[in-house]
Amino acid sequence: MKIAGWILSGLIGLFLAIASAAPKLLGLEAAIEPMDVVGWPVKYLLLIAAIEIGCVVLFLIPRTALLGAVLTTGLLGASLAANLRVDNPLFSHTLFSIYLGIAVWVALWLREEKVRAVFPLVRP
């Protein structure tokens, strides 16, 4: 279980760093266009990218993984709210934050015994 959790954590980290933060850092159209759709100024691209990278780093360090998961959940909640506000497609855009958030918590649950103890699938 622990190995599966680390693999999933690595995939989440790569996705957030490469597919989400990197286009923002590079100022690519793939990052600018969604900001325009939700009504956010482009001046926030670097700040959002830095927050994403910070969340990923915290999530991947075992000692700070719980804090990273909580902060990532907050970041994803903001993304969900922004997409919901502009009536973006529900299953592909708006709920993607929920899908990714579930993956973050499943990864943490798989790799951390203490999290499994707090959220057991079956009662002992």
C-alpha positions in Angstrom: 0.0 0.0 0.0 2.8 2.4 0.9 4.4 2.0 -2.5 1.1 2.6 -4.3 0.6 5.7 -2.2 4.1 7.1 -3.1 3.5 6.3 -6.8 0.2 8.1 -6.7 1.7 11.0 -4.8 4.5 11.3 -7.4 2.0 11.3 -10.2 0.0 14.0 -8.5 3.1 16.0 -7.8 4.2 15.7 -11.5 0.8 16.8 -12.7 0.6 19.8 -10.4 4.2 20.9 -11.2 4.3 20.1 -15.0 0.7 20.5 -16.2 -0.5 23.2 -13.8 2.3 25.3 -12.4 4.8 25.2 -15.3 2.4 26.8 -17.9 1.7 29.5 -15.4 5.4 30.2 -14.7 6.1 30.3 -18.5 3.1 32.5 -19.2 1.7 30.1 -21.8 -1.7 30.6 -23.4 -2.8 27.3 -21.9 -2.6 29.1 -18.5 -3.8 32.6 -19.6 -7.0 31.5 -21.3 -8.5 29.7 -18.3 -7.7 32.8 -16.1 -9.6 34.9 -18.6 -12.6 32.5 -18.5 -12.9 32.7 -14.8 -12.2 36.4 -14.6 -8.9 36.4 -12.8 -6.2 38.9 -13.8 -3.1 37.4 -15.5 -1.0 39.2 -12.8 -1.9 36.3 -10.4 -0.3 33.6 -12.6 3.0 33.6 -10.8 1.5 33.7 -7.4 -0.9 30.8 -8.1 2.0 28.8 -9.6 4.1 29.5 -6.5 1.3 28.4 -4.2 0.8 25.2 -6.3 4.5 24.4 -6.1 4.6 25.1 -2.4 1.6 22.7 -1.8 3.3 20.0 -3.9 6.6 20.3 -2.0 4.8 20.2 1.4 2.7 17.2 0.2 5.7 15.2 -1.0 7.8 15.7 2.2 6.6 13.0 4.7 6.9 15.3 7.7 4.7 18.0 6.1 2.5 15.8 3.9 -0.7 16.3 6.0 -0.3 20.1 5.8 0.4 19.8 2.1 -2.8 17.8 1.6 -4.8 20.3 3.5 -3.4 23.3 1.6 -3.8 21.5 -1.7 -7.5 20.8 -0.8 -7.9 24.5 -0.2 -6.3 25.4 -3.5 -8.6 22.9 -5.3 -11.6 24.3 -3.5 -10.8 27.7 -4.8 -10.5 26.3 -8.3 -13.8 24.5 -8.0 -15.5 27.8 -6.8 -14.0 29.8 -9.7 -15.2 27.2 -12.3 -18.6 26.9 -10.7 -19.1 30.7 -10.7 -18.6 31.0 -14.5 -20.7 27.9 -15.2 -17.9 25.9 -16.7 -18.8 22.3 -17.8 -19.5 20.3 -14.6 -17.8 16.9 -15.0 -14.7 18.0 -17.0 -13.8 21.4 -15.4 -15.7 22.1 -12.2 -15.5 18.6 -10.6 -11.9 18.0 -11.7 -10.9 19.7 -8.5 -12.9 17.1 -6.6 -11.3 14.2 -8.5 -7.8 15.5 -7.9 -8.5 16.2 -4.2 -9.8 12.7 -3.7 -6.6 11.4 -5.4 -4.5 13.5 -3.0 -6.2 12.1 0.1 -6.2 8.5 -1.2 -2.4 8.8 -1.9 -1.8 10.2 1.6 -4.1 7.5 3.1 -2.1 4.8 1.3 1.3 6.0 2.3 0.7 7.2 5.9 -0.4 4.7 8.6 -1.4 7.5 10.9 -3.9 8.8 8.4 -5.3 5.2 7.9 -5.7 5.1 11.7 -7.8 8.3 11.7 -9.8 7.2 8.6 -10.1 3.4 8.7 -12.0 1.7 6.0 -13.2 -0.9 8.4 -13.6 -0.7 12.2 -11.1 -2.9 14.1 
